[in-house]
Amino acid sequence: MKNMLHFPHVELNRFMGALGAPWFEKWVRNNTNNDFWQERNYQGKYGKIQTPALAVSGWFDANFPGSPANYRGMKEHGPTPESRRPRFIIGPWPHGINTGPVLSGIDYGADSLIDLNGYVCRWFDFWLKGVKNEVLADPPVFVFVMGVNKWYAEKDWPLPQTQWTKYYLDSGGKANSIKGDGILSTTPAGGKPFDTYIYDPANPTLSPFTGGHVDGPVDTRIPAIGDEVLVYTTSPLREPVEVTGPVVAKLYAATSARDTDWMVRLIDVRPDGRAALLCDGVIRARYRDPKNHGAFTADSLTTIEPNQVYEYTVNFWRATGNVFLPGHRIRVEISSSYFPYYLRNLNTGSDNNGLETRMVTAVQKIYHSAEYPSHLVLPVIVNR
């Protein structure tokens, strides 16, 4: 981990001896949505893909976004009737899909594993061999919902019955750490107008991930004991709340620096205190333009004036499918680093943070008031 503190980031792979990854330096140097990326972009070419698509992913798959994007892209833009009939499967899996029922110590049960090879063969039999196995009669989407540990057949993605529900941040001005007074609820904020924390790139918040991978619902409590993490938590739930689908955070925030990162995490807090990470989102301040689709890519960089409040829309990298059971609590964490899962923003405002060789400590403010109502939008599913 100490080696990963090396900067400039563009040298990181060579510094660590990863000589077989020349793409890394090219990626870092091309930090906007320029010709380098457009040459490799297939998302704008769905209208040319005639092959029927079966997308499979896991709630904890670091490559998750491609699967729902491909499902939606083919359904909306496929050039043939066949290509516009994709299928989508999401299980409680990491990138190594369908390999075991236990992730980070949580057992999702024997039903979490499926006969994936059989399903794939059935798909190929229909499209390649013309076998009349009624594969097109299957529901378009199958999702495994954690908490109740059940599979559900769905008509589309996102789920058509979704009730997009706002959960507002609030506090008495001391939401710092898991010992703070941060509150999360469906009621608009009524406490202090903002929370403050210090982000020092030389001492980043450490993530609980092992080896830099998303291993599953890891326990976030140790990283959240520092005052550089803001924590907002609901009261223990009286009724179950199912959250299945994409998650979005709307933050109103200010930084004393000319650039920084905003990181938001959704967590299921169990009655025994374990805080199980479900999914997270991140946005770089200078990439805040609403037309940008990624956390760290943009058509052009925006200007950030120190200490000015800006609105940030944080589209979470991964979606989730989870029932927060009675007695559990819904939690949101906010920080500006989660190292080494994310490399540090050095806060200088450089046009390319990956080439920077100096650091700036930032004073960060997250607002939650009638004027600046920071909140999460959760995809709540009712009446199963």
VMD Tcl script that draws the C-alpha trace (Angstrom):
set ca {
  {0.00 0.00 0.00}
  {2.89 2.38 0.74}
  {4.07 2.03 -2.87}
  {0.70 3.25 -4.10}
  {1.29 6.58 -2.34}
  {3.85 7.34 -5.04}
  {3.16 10.25 -7.35}
  {2.82 11.42 -10.01}
  {0.20 8.77 -10.55}
  {1.19 8.37 -14.18}
  {4.37 6.60 -12.99}
  {2.60 4.29 -10.55}
  {2.56 1.09 -12.58}
  {6.22 1.39 -13.57}
  {7.14 2.31 -10.00}
  {5.45 -0.87 -8.73}
  {7.04 -3.03 -11.42}
  {3.92 -3.59 -13.54}
  {5.80 -3.28 -16.81}
  {3.24 -5.24 -18.81}
  {0.54 -2.56 -18.60}
  {1.50 0.25 -21.00}
  {-2.19 1.19 -21.28}
  {-2.14 2.61 -17.73}
  {-0.01 5.61 -18.60}
  {-2.06 6.29 -21.74}
  {-5.26 6.23 -19.72}
  {-3.90 8.66 -17.12}
  {-2.58 11.08 -19.71}
  {-5.88 11.07 -21.60}
  {-8.06 12.34 -18.77}
  {-10.84 13.89 -20.83}
  {-13.26 12.43 -23.35}
  {-10.91 13.08 -26.26}
  {-10.16 11.30 -29.55}
  {-8.23 8.58 -27.68}
  {-11.43 7.49 -25.94}
  {-13.77 8.13 -28.84}
  {-11.79 5.68 -30.96}
  {-12.49 3.02 -28.32}
  {-16.08 4.00 -27.57}
  {-18.66 1.42 -28.57}
  {-21.60 2.86 -26.61}
  {-22.48 5.13 -29.49}
  {-22.53 2.20 -31.92}
  {-25.34 0.03 -30.52}
  {-27.29 0.70 -33.72}
  {-24.71 -1.33 -35.66}
  {-24.68 -4.41 -33.39}
  {-27.02 -7.09 -34.72}
  {-26.06 -9.89 -32.32}
  {-28.59 -10.69 -29.55}
  {-27.02 -9.91 -26.17}
  {-27.09 -11.72 -22.84}
  {-25.58 -9.52 -20.07}
  {-24.52 -11.06 -16.75}
  {-23.03 -9.24 -13.76}
  {-22.94 -9.08 -9.96}
  {-23.85 -6.42 -7.44}
  {-20.19 -6.32 -6.38}
  {-18.67 -6.55 -9.85}
  {-16.20 -3.68 -10.37}
  {-17.13 -3.81 -14.07}
  {-20.87 -3.62 -13.33}
  {-21.82 -0.48 -15.32}
  {-21.22 -2.07 -18.72}
  {-23.92 -4.71 -18.28}
  {-26.96 -2.44 -17.66}
  {-25.62 0.06 -20.22}
  {-25.40 -2.69 -22.84}
  {-28.84 -4.04 -21.93}
  {-30.44 -0.62 -22.30}
  {-28.37 0.27 -25.35}
  {-29.34 -2.84 -27.26}
  {-33.00 -2.64 -26.26}
  {-33.28 0.96 -27.41}
  {-30.93 1.02 -30.40}
  {-30.51 -2.54 -31.68}
  {-30.94 -2.48 -35.50}
  {-32.95 -5.72 -35.72}
  {-35.92 -7.18 -33.80}
  {-33.60 -9.90 -32.49}
  {-30.93 -7.51 -31.20}
  {-33.59 -5.45 -29.41}
  {-34.46 -8.40 -27.17}
  {-31.49 -8.57 -24.74}
  {-31.47 -10.38 -21.40}
  {-29.92 -9.27 -18.10}
  {-28.96 -11.31 -15.00}
  {-27.60 -9.82 -11.73}
  {-26.49 -12.02 -8.84}
  {-24.84 -11.39 -5.44}
  {-21.43 -11.87 -7.00}
  {-18.09 -10.08 -7.45}
  {-16.35 -9.94 -10.84}
  {-15.86 -13.70 -10.60}
  {-19.57 -14.34 -11.12}
  {-21.52 -17.33 -9.82}
  {-18.59 -18.91 -7.97}
  {-19.75 -19.14 -4.36}
  {-22.55 -18.16 -1.95}
  {-20.36 -16.38 0.63}
  {-18.92 -12.89 0.20}
  {-17.07 -11.00 2.94}
  {-18.47 -13.41 5.49}
  {-22.12 -13.02 4.45}
  {-23.84 -16.18 3.18}
  {-26.44 -15.53 0.49}
  {-27.59 -19.13 0.45}
  {-27.42 -22.00 -2.00}
  {-30.00 -20.36 -4.28}
  {-27.57 -17.51 -4.99}
  {-25.78 -19.86 -7.40}
  {-27.51 -20.74 -10.64}
  {-27.00 -23.10 -13.55}
  {-25.40 -20.29 -15.55}
  {-23.72 -22.64 -18.04}
  {-27.08 -24.24 -18.71}
  {-28.73 -20.88 -19.26}
  {-25.95 -19.74 -21.61}
  {-26.14 -22.98 -23.58}
  {-29.91 -22.59 -23.85}
  {-29.36 -19.05 -25.17}
  {-26.85 -20.28 -27.78}
  {-29.02 -23.25 -28.72}
  {-31.85 -20.90 -29.58}
  {-29.88 -18.28 -31.51}
  {-27.17 -20.42 -33.12}
  {-28.87 -23.77 -33.61}
  {-32.51 -22.76 -33.97}
  {-33.61 -24.99 -31.07}
  {-37.20 -24.13 -30.14}
  {-36.64 -23.88 -26.39}
  {-38.82 -20.79 -25.79}
  {-35.89 -18.76 -24.49}
  {-37.63 -15.57 -25.60}
  {-40.54 -16.36 -23.30}
  {-38.23 -15.89 -20.31}
  {-38.49 -12.60 -18.39}
  {-35.99 -10.04 -19.73}
  {-34.35 -9.44 -16.34}
  {-33.49 -11.64 -13.35}
  {-32.22 -10.00 -10.15}
  {-31.12 -11.51 -6.86}
  {-32.23 -9.36 -3.93}
  {-29.96 -9.58 -0.90}
  {-31.34 -9.49 2.61}
  {-34.25 -11.77 1.69}
  {-31.90 -13.74 -0.62}
  {-34.41 -14.32 -3.39}
  {-34.39 -14.21 -7.19}
  {-37.03 -12.13 -8.94}
  {-38.10 -12.10 -12.57}
  {-38.55 -8.55 -13.83}
  {-39.89 -6.87 -16.95}
  {-37.13 -4.32 -17.47}
  {-34.16 -2.44 -15.98}
  {-34.46 -0.24 -14.01}
  {-37.47 -2.04 -12.55}
  {-40.69 -0.42 -13.86}
  {-42.32 -0.45 -10.40}
  {-39.49 1.60 -8.82}
  {-40.50 4.42 -6.50}
  {-37.62 6.90 -6.60}
  {-37.38 8.09 -2.99}
  {-35.31 10.93 -1.55}
  {-33.37 10.36 1.67}
  {-32.08 13.65 3.04}
  {-28.86 14.36 4.93}
  {-29.17 16.23 8.25}
  {-27.16 16.81 11.41}
  {-26.45 19.09 14.33}
  {-23.27 20.10 12.53}
  {-21.17 17.19 13.83}
  {-21.75 14.28 11.44}
  {-18.05 13.40 11.53}
  {-17.36 9.65 12.00}
  {-19.66 6.86 13.13}
  {-19.83 8.61 16.51}
  {-21.27 11.78 15.00}
  {-24.82 13.12 14.90}
  {-25.58 12.65 11.21}
  {-29.16 11.70 10.35}
  {-30.62 10.18 7.17}
  {-34.38 10.32 6.64}
  {-37.14 10.98 4.13}
  {-37.86 14.26 5.95}
  {-36.08 17.37 4.61}
  {-33.26 18.68 6.79}
  {-34.01 20.87 9.79}
  {-30.72 20.97 11.69}
  {-27.48 22.81 11.06}
  {-26.86 23.95 7.47}
  {-23.64 22.02 6.81}
  {-20.95 19.65 8.07}
  {-17.22 20.25 7.72}
  {-14.22 17.96 7.43}
  {-10.57 18.17 6.44}
  {-9.22 16.18 3.50}
  {-5.44 15.79 3.55}
  {-4.15 13.77 0.57}
  {-1.08 12.83 2.62}
  {-3.37 10.97 5.07}
  {-6.21 9.54 2.96}
  {-9.15 7.60 4.33}
  {-8.26 3.93 3.94}
  {-10.73 1.60 2.28}
  {-11.42 -1.88 3.73}
  {-10.85 -3.56 0.36}
  {-8.18 -6.22 0.11}
  {-5.88 -5.93 -2.87}
  {-7.89 -3.05 -4.27}
  {-10.82 -5.28 -5.27}
  {-14.52 -5.04 -4.47}
  {-14.81 -8.27 -2.52}
  {-18.41 -7.88 -1.45}
  {-20.27 -6.30 1.46}
  {-17.11 -5.36 3.39}
  {-17.43 -3.83 6.86}
  {-16.87 -0.08 6.66}
  {-16.71 0.76 10.37}
  {-12.93 1.03 10.78}
  {-12.45 3.53 7.90}
  {-15.36 5.58 9.29}
  {-13.85 6.20 12.74}
  {-11.99 9.29 11.53}
  {-13.42 12.80 11.46}
  {-12.61 13.06 7.74}
  {-15.65 10.85 7.04}
  {-19.23 12.16 7.37}
  {-21.80 9.57 8.40}
  {-25.61 9.84 8.14}
  {-27.80 7.00 9.44}
  {-31.52 6.30 9.74}
  {-33.20 5.13 12.92}
  {-33.62 1.32 13.14}
  {-36.23 0.35 10.57}
  {-39.62 -0.89 11.71}
  {-40.53 -2.27 8.30}
  {-38.37 -3.76 5.55}
  {-37.21 -1.39 2.80}
  {-36.19 -2.88 -0.54}
  {-33.72 -0.87 -2.61}
  {-33.13 -2.40 -6.04}
  {-31.71 -0.40 -8.91}
  {-29.39 2.52 -9.69}
  {-28.51 4.92 -6.86}
  {-27.89 8.66 -7.26}
  {-26.63 11.23 -4.75}
  {-27.29 14.95 -5.08}
  {-24.69 16.86 -3.08}
  {-24.36 20.57 -2.44}
  {-20.75 21.02 -1.47}
  {-17.88 23.48 -1.25}
  {-14.13 23.02 -1.02}
  {-11.30 25.40 -0.17}
  {-9.27 23.80 -2.98}
  {-9.48 24.22 -6.74}
  {-10.34 20.55 -7.21}
  {-11.25 17.61 -5.01}
  {-13.23 14.36 -5.00}
  {-16.61 13.63 -3.44}
  {-17.23 9.98 -2.54}
  {-20.57 8.61 -1.35}
  {-21.26 5.09 -0.04}
  {-24.55 3.26 0.68}
  {-24.35 0.87 3.64}
  {-26.62 -1.66 5.39}
  {-26.05 -1.43 9.16}
  {-27.02 -4.66 10.88}
  {-28.34 -4.93 14.45}
  {-24.94 -6.26 15.60}
  {-23.30 -3.07 14.27}
  {-21.70 -4.51 11.15}
  {-21.80 -1.91 8.37}
  {-22.02 -3.80 5.07}
  {-21.04 -1.76 2.01}
  {-23.52 -2.12 -0.85}
  {-22.39 0.35 -3.51}
  {-20.66 3.67 -3.96}
  {-20.28 6.66 -6.24}
  {-17.57 9.24 -6.81}
  {-17.24 12.46 -8.74}
  {-14.25 14.70 -9.35}
  {-15.22 18.32 -8.77}
  {-13.79 19.62 -12.04}
  {-15.80 16.97 -13.92}
  {-19.13 18.06 -12.44}
  {-20.78 19.13 -15.71}
  {-24.16 17.32 -15.92}
  {-23.49 16.10 -19.47}
  {-20.55 14.01 -18.25}
  {-21.37 10.35 -17.69}
  {-18.29 9.19 -15.83}
  {-16.69 10.05 -12.50}
  {-13.28 10.90 -13.95}
  {-13.87 11.68 -17.62}
  {-15.31 14.80 -19.18}
  {-15.59 16.50 -22.53}
  {-13.96 19.50 -20.87}
  {-12.87 20.49 -17.37}
  {-14.93 22.95 -15.35}
  {-13.60 25.70 -13.09}
  {-14.03 25.33 -9.33}
  {-13.90 28.52 -7.28}
  {-12.71 27.84 -3.72}
  {-15.43 27.96 -1.03}
  {-18.26 28.30 -3.54}
  {-21.22 25.93 -3.22}
  {-21.81 23.76 -6.29}
  {-24.38 21.09 -7.05}
  {-22.91 17.65 -7.78}
  {-24.85 14.71 -9.21}
  {-23.10 11.49 -8.21}
  {-24.25 8.49 -10.24}
  {-23.16 5.41 -8.31}
  {-20.76 3.13 -10.17}
  {-22.71 0.04 -9.22}
  {-26.41 -0.45 -8.52}
  {-27.69 -2.62 -5.68}
  {-30.48 -5.05 -4.85}
  {-30.99 -5.26 -1.09}
  {-33.73 -5.42 1.50}
  {-32.92 -3.42 4.63}
  {-34.62 -5.66 7.18}
  {-36.44 -4.53 10.34}
  {-33.88 -3.49 12.96}
  {-31.34 -2.60 10.27}
  {-30.40 0.99 9.44}
  {-29.66 2.71 6.13}
  {-26.38 4.61 6.20}
  {-24.59 7.05 3.90}
  {-20.89 7.88 4.20}
  {-19.18 10.81 2.50}
  {-15.43 11.35 2.19}
  {-12.91 12.69 -0.30}
  {-10.69 9.61 -0.44}
  {-10.97 5.83 -0.09}
  {-7.43 4.67 -0.66}
  {-6.14 2.54 -2.35}
  {-9.39 1.60 -4.03}
  {-9.37 5.12 -5.47}
  {-6.15 7.00 -6.07}
  {-5.99 10.33 -4.28}
  {-7.02 13.64 -5.71}
  {-4.10 15.91 -4.76}
  {-6.46 18.93 -4.72}
  {-4.24 21.30 -6.71}
  {-6.70 21.97 -9.52}
  {-4.24 20.68 -12.10}
  {-5.71 19.97 -15.52}
  {-4.42 16.42 -15.04}
  {-4.21 15.22 -11.44}
  {-2.27 12.17 -12.63}
  {0.71 14.35 -13.54}
  {0.75 16.36 -10.32}
  {3.66 16.20 -7.85}
  {2.39 18.35 -4.99}
  {-0.54 18.20 -2.57}
  {-3.02 20.67 -1.06}
  {-5.06 20.07 2.10}
  {-8.73 21.05 1.68}
  {-11.53 22.17 4.00}
  {-14.70 20.44 2.79}
  {-18.33 21.36 3.47}
  {-21.41 19.28 2.74}
  {-24.59 21.37 2.91}
  {-28.05 20.17 3.97}
  {-30.64 22.91 4.26}
  {-33.80 24.16 2.57}
  {-31.60 26.02 0.07}
  {-29.10 23.19 -0.38}
  {-30.95 19.90 0.29}
  {-28.27 17.22 -0.17}
  {-29.91 13.82 -0.54}
  {-29.80 10.33 -2.00}
  {-32.36 9.06 -4.49}
  {-32.98 5.40 -3.70}
  {-34.87 2.98 -6.00}
  {-37.42 1.70 -3.49}
  {-39.51 -1.34 -4.46}
  {-42.83 -1.92 -2.69}
  {-45.54 -4.59 -2.74}
  {-43.49 -7.65 -3.67}
}
mol new
graphics top color blue
foreach p $ca { graphics top sphere $p radius 0.5 }
foreach p [lrange $ca 0 end-1] q [lrange $ca 1 end] { graphics top cylinder $p $q radius 0.2 }
display resetview
